[in-house]
Each structure stands twice: as C-alpha cells, then as structure tokens.
Amino acid sequence: MTKRIQSLFFCITLCCLVFPALLIADDGKLSPDPNGFKGYSWNTKVSQIEGLTLWGTPEEGTERKTYYLSGEPLRIGDIIVESILYSFDADEFKRVTIKYRDGPNYHALVAALTERFGTGKNMSRSSHDYTWVGAQTHMILRYDDQFDIGVLVVSQLAYAPR
C-alpha cells in the first residue's frame, strides 16, 4: 500500500509541475520575432520595395497607404491565399494583411505558425483567433467558419489591430 501512495504522490507532483509548464507554453510569445515580413523589416521605406502598386485610396487625413506586390505569388508556404496587402504609415512599412478562405487553410496556418513561432494564444475556446506577440511584432490569425473567410495580420507592435 505504501508504494501505491508513493506512486500516487509522485504522479500528482509531476502533474503539478508539468501542467503549469504547458500553460506557459500556450502564452502566445512570438519566438523568434521576425521583425517584419518576407525579409522586409518594419519601417522599411516604401521606395525601397520594388513592385508595389497602390491598392485603393489612402485613408483620408492620414499618411496611411496600402499596396500589393505586382506579380507576387499569392501563397504562404503551401497555402493559397486571396490577397497579401502591405500597409505603410508615413511611407514606412507597418503591417501586412493576408486574406484566405477554407477551414483546412486555417488549420494549416495554425500548424505552420506554431511550428515556426511557437504556440499561439487561443483568444477563447469558442473562437478561431490566435495571437502571437514578440518584441517588435504582433500576429493575429482569425477564421470565421460561418462565412468561410480568414485573415492573418502581421504588424509592427505599435500598429497591432485593436
């Protein structure tokens, strides 16, 4: 009976040590921090990126403009996406917004981002929203299964979506 109690005590102790470590791993810490997107660092000047084409009209009363890269493959790894838009403020790179469709693409993005940057923080048990936060970069992955559309926003920390 004593060995059984010792084994039970050992299992409980192990669970008390391991479970908090698993919760910490799910903290959404972005590691390593990419400090930009596809080799373009935050604050890169719009004039330093060749092939940008203005998308839409600039936000009235601001220096914010959004562009797309002409001829850029609309892929993130093996995942086909609908658009990749680069946002600038005062002609400095601040954010990229990637729109995609389909639940399997969402799950593939979660897996790829988790493998590359660590476990994202699940915003709630009922949503399909994950976030990662680093020293310079904020990422949020969202998917709406009702409308079958999602977005991945990678931004300079100060320009994270609110």
C-alpha positions as CSV (number, residue, x, y, z in Angstrom):
1,M,0.0,0.0,0.0
2,T,2.9,2.4,0.7
3,K,4.3,2.0,-2.8
4,R,0.9,2.8,-4.2
5,I,0.6,6.0,-2.1
6,Q,4.2,7.0,-3.1
7,S,3.3,6.4,-6.8
8,L,0.2,8.4,-6.5
9,F,2.0,11.2,-4.7
10,F,4.7,11.1,-7.5
11,C,2.0,11.4,-10.2
12,I,0.3,14.3,-8.5
13,T,3.6,16.1,-8.0
14,L,4.5,15.5,-11.6
15,C,1.2,16.8,-12.8
16,C,1.5,19.9,-10.6
17,L,4.9,20.6,-12.2
18,V,4.1,19.8,-15.9
19,F,0.6,21.3,-16.2
20,P,1.7,24.9,-15.4
21,A,4.6,24.5,-17.9
22,L,2.1,23.5,-20.6
23,L,0.0,26.6,-19.8
24,I,3.1,28.8,-20.0
25,A,3.9,27.3,-23.4
26,D,0.5,28.5,-24.6
27,D,1.2,32.1,-23.8
28,G,1.4,33.3,-27.4
29,K,5.0,34.5,-27.2
30,L,6.4,35.0,-30.7
31,S,9.8,33.4,-30.9
32,P,11.8,34.1,-32.9
33,D,10.4,37.6,-33.7
34,P,10.5,38.1,-37.5
35,N,10.7,41.9,-37.1
36,G,8.9,42.3,-40.4
37,F,7.5,40.1,-43.2
38,K,9.2,38.2,-46.1
39,G,12.5,39.9,-45.5
40,Y,11.1,43.4,-45.3
41,S,11.8,44.9,-41.9
42,W,9.4,47.2,-40.1
43,N,10.0,50.8,-41.0
44,T,11.4,49.9,-44.4
45,K,10.6,52.9,-46.7
46,V,8.1,52.3,-49.5
47,S,10.6,53.4,-52.1
48,Q,12.9,50.5,-51.0
49,I,10.4,47.8,-52.1
50,E,10.2,47.3,-55.8
51,G,6.9,46.3,-57.5
52,L,4.5,47.9,-55.1
53,T,1.2,49.0,-56.5
54,L,-1.2,51.3,-54.6
55,W,-4.3,49.4,-53.5
56,G,-7.4,51.5,-53.1
57,T,-7.2,55.1,-51.9
58,P,-5.2,56.5,-49.0
59,E,-7.0,56.9,-45.7
60,E,-8.3,60.5,-45.7
61,G,-6.4,62.8,-43.3
62,T,-3.6,60.3,-42.7
63,E,-0.4,59.3,-44.3
64,R,-1.5,55.6,-44.4
65,K,-1.4,53.8,-47.7
66,T,-1.9,50.1,-48.7
67,Y,-0.1,48.4,-51.5
68,Y,0.2,44.9,-53.1
69,L,3.3,43.5,-54.8
70,S,2.6,43.1,-58.5
71,G,3.3,39.5,-59.6
72,E,3.7,38.2,-56.0
73,P,2.6,34.6,-55.7
74,L,-0.5,34.6,-53.5
75,R,0.9,31.8,-51.3
76,I,2.1,31.5,-47.7
77,G,4.1,28.3,-47.9
78,D,1.7,25.7,-49.5
79,I,-1.4,27.7,-48.7
80,I,-3.1,29.7,-51.5
81,V,-4.4,33.0,-50.2
82,E,-6.7,35.6,-51.8
83,S,-4.6,38.7,-51.1
84,I,-1.4,40.0,-49.4
85,L,-1.6,43.7,-48.7
86,Y,1.3,45.8,-47.3
87,S,0.4,48.8,-45.2
88,F,2.6,51.9,-44.7
89,D,2.3,54.9,-42.5
90,A,4.4,58.0,-43.4
91,D,5.9,55.8,-46.1
92,E,7.2,53.2,-43.6
93,F,6.2,49.6,-43.6
94,K,3.9,48.8,-40.6
95,R,1.6,45.9,-41.4
96,V,0.7,43.1,-43.8
97,T,-2.8,41.7,-44.1
98,I,-3.3,38.2,-45.7
99,K,-6.8,37.1,-46.6
100,Y,-7.6,33.4,-47.1
101,R,-10.6,31.0,-47.3
102,D,-11.3,27.5,-46.2
103,G,-11.1,25.7,-42.8
104,P,-8.2,23.4,-43.9
105,N,-6.2,26.5,-44.8
106,Y,-6.8,27.9,-41.3
107,H,-5.7,24.7,-39.7
108,A,-2.6,24.6,-41.9
109,L,-1.8,28.2,-41.0
110,V,-2.1,27.4,-37.3
111,A,0.2,24.4,-37.7
112,A,2.8,26.3,-39.7
113,L,2.8,29.4,-37.4
114,T,3.0,27.1,-34.3
115,E,5.9,25.2,-35.8
116,R,7.8,28.4,-36.8
117,F,7.0,30.8,-33.9
118,G,5.6,28.7,-31.0
119,T,2.2,28.1,-29.7
120,G,-0.2,31.0,-30.2
121,K,-2.6,32.2,-27.5
122,N,-6.1,31.0,-28.3
123,M,-8.3,34.0,-27.6
124,S,-11.2,31.9,-26.5
125,R,-12.4,28.3,-26.6
126,S,-15.3,29.2,-28.9
127,S,-13.3,31.3,-31.4
128,H,-10.8,30.6,-34.1
129,D,-8.5,33.5,-33.1
130,Y,-4.8,33.0,-32.2
131,T,-2.3,35.7,-31.3
132,W,1.5,35.8,-31.1
133,V,3.4,38.8,-29.6
134,G,7.1,39.4,-29.8
135,A,9.4,42.3,-29.0
136,Q,8.7,44.1,-32.4
137,T,5.9,42.0,-34.0
138,H,2.3,41.2,-33.3
139,M,0.4,38.4,-35.3
140,I,-3.2,37.5,-35.2
141,L,-4.8,34.7,-37.1
142,R,-8.6,34.7,-37.4
143,Y,-11.1,32.5,-39.1
144,D,-14.9,32.7,-39.4
145,D,-16.2,29.3,-40.2
146,Q,-19.7,30.7,-40.8
147,F,-18.5,32.9,-43.7
148,D,-15.5,30.6,-44.5
149,I,-13.0,33.5,-44.6
150,G,-10.0,34.3,-42.5
151,V,-7.2,36.8,-42.1
152,L,-3.6,36.8,-40.9
153,V,-2.4,40.2,-39.8
154,V,1.3,40.6,-39.1
155,S,2.2,44.1,-37.8
156,Q,4.7,46.2,-36.0
157,L,3.8,46.0,-32.4
158,A,2.6,49.6,-32.2
159,Y,0.3,49.0,-35.2
160,A,-1.3,45.9,-33.9
161,P,-5.1,45.7,-34.7
162,R,-7.2,46.8,-31.7
